[in-house]
Amino acid sequence: MYVTLFLLTTFSCSTMGIGDNRTDQLIEQCLNTTNHLPSPVSNHQILPGVCSPWTSNACCNLEIASKANNRFNHLAFDMNHCGSNAISHKCHMEFARELCYYSCDPYIKPWILKPEQNFQQERLMRVPLCYSECQRWWNACSDSRTCVRNWRKHFDLYSNYGTNVTINTCPSGSLCKPFNQIFSDAVDFCETVWDDSWLVVPDSAQCIRLYFHPNTTNPNKLVAENFKSFQQHLQQPREVHNETKENIIILILAILVDSSHVMISMMKPAKTLTVHIQHDRPYIQHN
């Protein structure tokens, strides 16, 4: 069953909160972890490797970005857990792009999850990832090898007391297999490997890019703005007054109940904004 709400509406930018000078405060924040800067900074030197697009506004510095490009990165995660040749170069580059987003992108606030019982640091949860980004990542890695599905929870951790570093190792009895034997497809891989950090959505939706040209504006800022504005719109009760009729005209055309999926279509003149809510985490699609 489905719950489908068709809302015929016109929203001004002020109604949705886009363009407000306070927008950056609502969406710009670094994760509160030992591996992120306290707040975004503009780096004086170009960040190395695939972290370079974030140079002008980043939650990472030169040291963090340099390590993010390594196979043994600043999170003490060993990409060679199945051997030195298990992860191909092209696969490692895609993981490095993903790690640069995690480490450097400042427009992450809408998806921050506070510390869980067994994990004492903030994390990202269900960030809307463009399908094409996921598919490229999968294409690069499907022939590489690993031993577990969930890289955040399923590895054994080995503590080297000499260096005070804890690294990931394959659990006893596990077998290293190609990704395409561990995961069923691209979506299964992207959404599982980092424990639901990503939610794969159509490219036509407002979705995150793991890489963009260093000389262009970060496209993820607009995604975070729209996502945060929609969250606020859902949370705030709306009153329709005579003076705001030109901004909000709401007509509920149909409601069909379904406990597993909610789709709200919010239609502007000559433009449709479709909002999908899956497990209480929406993404926004422009048609």
C-alpha positions as CSV (number, residue, x, y, z in Angstrom):
1,M,0.0,0.0,0.0
2,Y,1.1,3.6,-0.6
3,V,0.4,6.9,1.2
4,T,0.3,9.4,-1.7
5,L,-0.3,13.1,-0.9
6,F,-0.6,15.4,-3.9
7,L,0.0,18.9,-2.7
8,L,-0.7,21.7,-5.3
9,T,1.4,24.5,-4.1
10,T,3.6,27.4,-5.0
11,F,6.5,28.1,-2.7
12,S,8.6,31.2,-2.7
13,C,12.3,31.0,-1.8
14,S,11.5,32.5,1.6
15,T,8.9,29.8,2.2
16,M,11.4,27.1,1.7
17,G,14.2,29.0,3.4
18,I,16.5,28.9,0.3
19,G,18.7,32.0,-0.1
20,D,18.5,33.0,3.6
21,N,21.8,34.3,4.9
22,R,21.5,31.8,7.8
23,T,21.4,28.9,5.4
24,D,25.1,28.1,5.8
25,Q,24.6,27.9,9.6
26,L,21.9,25.3,9.0
27,I,23.8,23.0,6.8
28,E,27.6,23.7,7.3
29,Q,29.2,21.6,10.1
30,C,32.1,19.3,10.5
31,L,31.6,15.9,12.1
32,N,32.5,15.9,15.8
33,T,35.2,13.2,15.6
34,T,39.0,13.0,16.2
35,N,39.6,13.0,12.5
36,H,37.8,16.2,11.5
37,L,38.6,19.8,12.0
38,P,36.3,21.7,14.6
39,S,34.9,23.9,11.8
40,P,35.4,24.3,8.0
41,V,38.5,26.2,6.9
42,S,40.0,27.5,3.7
43,N,43.3,25.8,3.0
44,H,46.2,27.9,1.8
45,Q,47.6,24.9,-0.2
46,I,45.7,22.8,-2.7
47,L,44.6,19.6,-1.1
48,P,46.3,16.6,-2.6
49,G,44.8,13.9,-4.9
50,V,41.0,13.5,-5.1
51,C,40.5,15.7,-2.1
52,S,41.5,18.8,-4.1
53,P,37.9,20.0,-4.9
54,W,37.4,20.9,-1.2
55,T,40.5,23.1,-0.9
56,S,38.6,26.4,-0.4
57,N,36.1,25.2,2.2
58,A,36.9,21.9,4.0
59,C,36.6,20.0,7.3
60,C,40.0,18.5,6.5
61,N,43.5,20.0,6.3
62,L,46.5,19.0,4.2
63,E,47.6,16.2,6.6
64,I,44.1,14.6,6.7
65,A,43.7,14.9,2.9
66,S,47.1,13.4,2.2
67,K,46.3,10.3,4.4
68,A,42.8,10.0,2.9
69,N,44.5,9.1,-0.4
70,N,46.5,6.3,1.1
71,R,45.6,2.6,1.3
72,F,46.3,2.8,5.0
73,N,44.4,6.0,5.7
74,H,44.0,8.5,8.6
75,L,41.2,6.4,10.0
76,A,43.6,3.5,10.5
77,F,41.6,1.5,8.0
78,D,43.6,-1.0,6.0
79,M,42.4,-1.4,2.4
80,N,44.8,-4.3,2.0
81,H,42.9,-6.5,4.5
82,C,42.7,-9.3,1.8
83,G,46.2,-8.8,0.5
84,S,48.2,-6.1,-1.3
85,N,46.6,-6.8,-4.7
86,A,43.0,-7.5,-3.5
87,I,41.8,-3.9,-4.0
88,S,42.6,-2.6,-7.5
89,H,44.0,0.9,-8.1
90,K,40.8,2.1,-9.7
91,C,38.7,0.7,-6.8
92,H,41.0,2.4,-4.2
93,M,40.6,5.7,-6.0
94,E,36.8,5.5,-5.7
95,F,37.1,4.7,-2.0
96,A,39.4,7.6,-1.7
97,R,36.9,9.9,-3.3
98,E,34.2,8.7,-0.9
99,L,36.6,9.2,2.0
100,C,37.4,12.8,0.9
101,Y,33.7,13.6,0.9
102,Y,33.4,12.1,4.4
103,S,36.5,13.9,5.7
104,C,36.3,17.2,3.9
105,D,32.8,18.2,2.8
106,P,31.3,20.8,5.2
107,Y,27.7,20.6,3.9
108,I,26.7,17.5,5.9
109,K,24.7,18.7,8.8
110,P,21.3,17.3,7.7
111,W,22.6,13.8,7.8
112,I,24.6,13.8,11.0
113,L,23.7,11.0,13.5
114,K,24.7,11.5,17.1
115,P,26.9,8.8,18.7
116,E,25.4,5.4,19.1
117,Q,25.9,3.1,22.1
118,N,28.8,1.1,20.6
119,F,30.3,4.0,18.6
120,Q,31.3,7.1,20.5
121,Q,31.6,9.5,17.6
122,E,29.1,11.2,15.2
123,R,28.5,9.6,11.8
124,L,26.6,10.2,8.6
125,M,23.4,8.3,8.0
126,R,21.4,7.8,4.8
127,V,23.1,10.5,2.7
128,P,21.4,10.6,-0.7
129,L,24.0,9.4,-3.2
130,C,23.5,9.8,-6.9
131,Y,23.0,6.4,-8.6
132,S,25.6,7.2,-11.3
133,E,28.2,7.8,-8.5
134,C,27.3,4.5,-6.9
135,Q,27.4,2.7,-10.2
136,R,30.9,4.1,-11.1
137,W,32.1,3.1,-7.6
138,W,30.7,-0.4,-8.1
139,N,32.1,-0.8,-11.6
140,A,35.6,0.0,-10.3
141,C,35.4,-2.4,-7.4
142,S,33.2,-5.3,-8.4
143,D,36.3,-7.5,-9.2
144,S,38.2,-6.5,-6.2
145,R,38.2,-8.7,-3.1
146,T,37.0,-8.4,0.5
147,C,35.9,-10.7,3.3
148,V,32.9,-8.9,4.9
149,R,29.8,-7.0,3.7
150,N,29.7,-4.3,6.4
151,W,33.1,-2.6,6.7
152,R,32.0,-0.6,9.8
153,K,30.9,-3.5,12.0
154,H,32.0,-6.9,10.7
155,F,35.8,-6.7,10.8
156,D,37.8,-7.9,13.7
157,L,40.0,-5.1,15.2
158,Y,43.6,-5.7,16.1
159,S,45.3,-3.3,18.5
160,N,49.0,-2.7,18.0
161,Y,50.1,-1.6,21.4
162,G,53.5,-0.5,20.2
163,T,51.9,2.2,17.9
164,N,48.6,2.6,19.7
165,V,46.8,2.0,16.5
166,T,43.8,-0.3,16.0
167,I,43.4,-1.7,12.5
168,N,40.8,-3.9,10.8
169,T,41.4,-7.6,10.0
170,C,39.3,-10.3,8.4
171,P,37.3,-12.4,10.9
172,S,38.6,-15.9,11.6
173,G,37.2,-18.3,9.1
174,S,36.1,-15.6,6.6
175,L,37.0,-15.9,3.0
176,C,38.2,-13.2,0.7
177,K,35.9,-13.1,-2.4
178,P,35.2,-10.7,-5.2
179,F,32.9,-7.9,-4.4
180,N,30.3,-9.3,-6.9
181,Q,30.1,-12.4,-4.8
182,I,29.7,-10.5,-1.5
183,F,27.2,-7.9,-2.7
184,S,24.3,-8.5,-5.1
185,D,24.6,-5.3,-7.1
186,A,25.7,-1.6,-7.0
187,V,23.0,-0.4,-4.7
188,D,23.5,-3.3,-2.2
189,F,27.2,-2.5,-2.2
190,C,26.9,1.3,-1.7
191,E,24.3,1.1,1.0
192,T,25.8,-1.8,2.9
193,V,29.6,-1.3,2.8
194,W,29.6,1.6,5.3
195,D,26.6,0.5,7.3
196,D,23.8,2.6,5.8
197,S,25.8,5.8,5.5
198,W,24.4,6.1,1.9
199,L,21.0,5.9,0.4
200,V,21.2,5.5,-3.4
201,V,18.7,7.7,-5.3
202,P,18.0,8.6,-8.9
203,D,20.3,11.1,-10.5
204,S,17.2,13.2,-11.2
205,A,16.9,13.7,-7.4
206,Q,18.8,16.1,-5.3
207,C,21.8,13.9,-4.6
208,I,25.4,14.0,-3.5
209,R,28.4,14.0,-5.8
210,L,31.6,12.4,-4.6
211,Y,33.8,14.5,-6.9
212,F,33.5,17.7,-8.7
213,H,35.9,20.0,-10.6
214,P,38.2,21.9,-8.2
215,N,37.4,25.2,-9.8
216,T,33.6,24.9,-9.5
217,T,31.1,25.5,-6.7
218,N,30.5,22.5,-4.4
219,P,27.2,21.0,-5.8
220,N,26.5,19.3,-2.5
221,K,25.7,22.7,-0.9
222,L,22.5,23.0,-2.8
223,V,21.5,19.4,-2.0
224,A,22.0,20.1,1.7
225,E,20.1,23.4,1.5
226,N,17.1,21.7,-0.1
227,F,17.1,18.8,2.2
228,K,17.3,20.9,5.3
229,S,14.6,23.3,4.1
230,F,12.3,20.4,3.4
231,Q,13.0,19.0,6.9
232,Q,12.0,22.3,8.4
233,H,8.9,22.5,6.2
234,L,7.7,19.2,7.5
235,Q,8.4,20.1,11.1
236,Q,6.7,23.5,11.1
237,P,2.9,23.8,11.2
238,R,1.6,25.9,8.3
239,E,-1.2,28.4,8.6
240,V,-2.8,29.8,5.5
241,H,-3.6,33.5,5.8
242,N,-5.2,35.7,3.2
243,E,-2.0,37.6,2.6
244,T,-0.1,34.3,1.9
245,K,-2.5,32.8,-0.6
246,E,-0.3,33.7,-3.5
247,N,2.5,31.7,-1.9
248,I,0.7,28.6,-0.6
249,I,-2.4,27.0,-2.1
250,I,-2.8,23.5,-0.8
251,L,-5.3,20.9,-2.2
252,I,-5.1,17.3,-0.9
253,L,-6.3,15.3,-3.9
254,A,-5.7,11.8,-2.7
255,I,-4.5,9.8,0.2
256,L,-3.8,6.1,-0.2
257,V,-2.4,4.4,2.9
258,D,0.8,2.4,2.9
259,S,3.0,1.8,6.0
260,S,6.2,1.2,4.0
261,H,6.4,4.2,1.6
262,V,5.3,7.8,1.5
263,M,5.5,9.9,-1.7
264,I,4.5,13.6,-1.6
265,S,4.2,15.4,-4.9
266,M,4.5,19.2,-4.5
267,M,3.8,20.9,-7.8
268,K,4.8,24.3,-8.8
269,P,3.5,25.9,-12.0
270,A,5.4,24.3,-14.9
271,K,7.6,22.4,-12.4
272,T,7.1,19.4,-10.2
273,L,9.0,18.7,-6.9
274,T,8.6,15.1,-5.8
275,V,9.6,14.3,-2.3
276,H,10.1,10.6,-1.4
277,I,10.2,9.5,2.2
278,Q,11.7,6.1,2.9
279,H,12.1,5.1,6.5
280,D,11.8,8.7,7.7
281,R,14.7,9.9,5.5
282,P,13.5,11.9,2.5
283,Y,15.1,12.8,-0.7
284,I,13.9,15.4,-3.2
285,Q,13.5,14.9,-7.0
286,H,12.9,17.7,-9.5
287,N,11.0,16.6,-12.6
